Amino acid sequence: MTQRVELATVMDRLAVDALVTDYAVAVDDGDWEAYRGLFTSDGRADYRSAGGVEGDARKVAAWLAESLRLFSMRQHLIVNRRVRFGTLDQDTGDTARVQADYINPMRLADDGTASTAPDFVCGGRYAFTVLRTDDGWRLREVVVQEKWRRLPDPRPSPVIN
């Protein structure tokens, strides 16, 4: 591999990594226009394993906007990113797959406490399929595989005098 090819691969990896980060920030900030802009025109997302919907980016963004209104704070942490280029059929070097683990603490919007601790935490793995477009790397597909979740403790907190 030549240095030029290696540099191009590094630049592509950085761009794909930035795309995944932009995805997390858009969801956490509730920036649904930015979220939709991260996808190809035929881009899709599948949140069914987390109790959500599957569909095109516009449909999923609308579902996320409604569902995530329950939470005043969201913070995706996307880690252990594995990027594999050229893994789609008849690839010309302009596709990649990313597998990444996530943990997502969230705070309920109106739980009546002054605590800043998360009420709801979930974790799992993302599978991103990305495509190089004229506008840069974009998401063609996002599949969420939720592996676990911790819900709020239904027992009242003890009162300390």
C-alpha positions as CSV (number, residue, x, y, z in Angstrom):
1,M,0.0,0.0,0.0
2,T,1.4,3.4,-0.9
3,Q,1.6,6.3,1.5
4,R,-1.1,8.1,-0.6
5,V,-3.5,5.2,-0.2
6,E,-2.8,4.9,3.5
7,L,-3.4,8.6,4.0
8,A,-6.7,8.4,2.1
9,T,-7.8,5.5,4.3
10,V,-6.9,7.4,7.4
11,M,-8.8,10.5,6.2
12,D,-11.8,8.3,5.3
13,R,-11.7,6.7,8.7
14,L,-11.6,10.1,10.4
15,A,-14.6,11.2,8.3
16,V,-16.6,8.1,9.1
17,D,-15.8,8.5,12.8
18,A,-17.0,12.1,12.7
19,L,-20.2,11.0,11.0
20,V,-20.9,8.6,13.9
21,T,-20.1,11.3,16.4
22,D,-22.4,13.8,14.5
23,Y,-25.2,11.1,14.7
24,A,-24.8,10.9,18.5
25,V,-24.8,14.6,19.0
26,A,-27.8,15.2,16.8
27,V,-29.8,12.6,18.8
28,D,-28.6,14.0,22.1
29,D,-29.3,17.6,21.1
30,G,-32.6,16.8,19.5
31,D,-31.4,18.3,16.2
32,W,-33.7,16.4,13.9
33,E,-32.8,18.4,10.8
34,A,-29.1,17.6,11.4
35,Y,-30.1,13.9,12.0
36,R,-31.9,13.7,8.7
37,G,-29.0,15.4,6.9
38,L,-26.6,12.6,8.0
39,F,-28.5,10.0,5.9
40,T,-28.4,9.2,2.2
41,S,-31.7,10.0,0.4
42,D,-32.7,6.3,0.8
43,G,-31.2,6.0,4.3
44,R,-33.0,4.0,7.0
45,A,-32.8,3.3,10.7
46,D,-34.1,0.4,12.8
47,Y,-34.7,1.0,16.5
48,R,-37.1,-2.0,16.9
49,S,-34.8,-3.8,19.4
50,A,-35.1,-0.8,21.7
51,G,-38.9,-0.7,21.4
52,G,-38.9,1.8,18.5
53,V,-39.6,1.9,14.8
54,E,-37.9,1.1,11.6
55,G,-38.1,3.2,8.5
56,D,-36.7,6.0,6.4
57,A,-34.7,8.8,8.2
58,R,-37.6,11.2,8.1
59,K,-40.0,8.8,9.8
60,V,-37.5,7.7,12.4
61,A,-36.5,11.3,13.2
62,A,-40.2,12.1,13.8
63,W,-40.5,9.1,16.1
64,L,-37.3,10.0,18.0
65,A,-38.5,13.6,18.4
66,E,-41.7,12.5,20.0
67,S,-40.3,9.7,22.1
68,L,-37.3,11.5,23.5
69,R,-39.4,14.5,24.7
70,L,-39.7,12.4,27.8
71,F,-36.1,13.0,28.7
72,S,-34.5,16.4,29.6
73,M,-31.0,15.0,29.3
74,R,-29.5,12.5,26.9
75,Q,-25.9,11.6,26.3
76,H,-24.8,8.9,23.9
77,L,-21.4,7.5,24.5
78,I,-20.4,5.5,21.4
79,V,-17.2,3.5,21.9
80,N,-15.3,0.5,20.5
81,R,-15.8,1.6,16.9
82,R,-14.8,-0.9,14.3
83,V,-14.6,0.5,10.8
84,R,-14.4,-1.9,7.8
85,F,-14.2,-0.3,4.4
86,G,-15.5,-1.9,1.2
87,T,-17.8,-4.5,2.6
88,L,-20.9,-4.1,0.4
89,D,-21.6,-6.0,-2.7
90,Q,-19.8,-4.7,-5.8
91,D,-18.0,-2.1,-3.7
92,T,-15.7,0.4,-5.4
93,G,-14.2,1.6,-2.1
94,D,-16.9,4.0,-1.2
95,T,-18.7,2.0,1.4
96,A,-18.0,1.0,5.0
97,R,-19.6,-0.8,7.9
98,V,-19.1,0.4,11.5
99,Q,-19.9,-1.6,14.5
100,A,-19.9,0.4,17.8
101,D,-21.0,-0.2,21.3
102,Y,-23.1,2.5,23.1
103,I,-24.2,3.4,26.6
104,N,-27.0,6.0,26.8
105,P,-27.9,7.6,30.2
106,M,-31.0,9.7,30.1
107,R,-32.8,11.9,32.7
108,L,-36.7,12.0,32.8
109,A,-38.0,15.5,32.0
110,D,-40.3,15.9,35.0
111,D,-39.6,13.4,37.7
112,G,-40.1,15.9,40.6
113,T,-36.6,15.6,42.0
114,A,-33.6,17.9,41.9
115,S,-31.2,15.0,41.2
116,T,-29.0,15.1,38.1
117,A,-28.4,11.3,38.1
118,P,-29.9,9.5,35.1
119,D,-33.2,7.7,35.6
120,F,-32.8,5.5,32.6
121,V,-29.7,3.9,31.1
122,C,-29.5,1.6,28.2
123,G,-26.6,0.0,26.2
124,G,-26.0,-2.1,23.2
125,R,-24.5,-2.1,19.8
126,Y,-24.9,0.0,16.6
127,A,-24.4,-1.3,13.1
128,F,-23.9,1.6,10.7
129,T,-23.7,1.2,7.0
130,V,-22.1,4.3,5.4
131,L,-21.7,5.5,1.8
132,R,-19.4,8.1,0.3
133,T,-21.6,10.6,-1.5
134,D,-20.9,13.9,-3.3
135,D,-21.6,15.6,0.1
136,G,-19.2,13.3,2.0
137,W,-19.9,10.1,4.0
138,R,-23.5,9.6,4.8
139,L,-25.5,6.9,6.7
140,R,-27.3,4.4,4.5
141,E,-28.5,2.3,7.5
142,V,-28.4,2.4,11.3
143,V,-29.5,-0.7,13.2
144,V,-29.7,-0.5,17.0
145,Q,-29.3,-3.7,19.0
146,E,-30.2,-2.8,22.5
147,K,-28.6,-5.4,24.9
148,W,-29.7,-4.1,28.3
149,R,-31.5,-1.3,30.1
150,R,-31.8,-0.1,33.7
151,L,-35.1,1.6,34.6
152,P,-35.8,4.0,37.5
153,D,-36.1,2.3,40.9
154,P,-39.9,2.4,41.7
155,R,-39.1,2.5,45.4
156,P,-39.1,6.0,47.0
157,S,-35.8,7.3,48.2
158,P,-35.2,7.1,51.9
159,V,-35.7,10.4,53.8
160,I,-32.7,11.3,55.9
161,N,-33.2,13.7,58.9
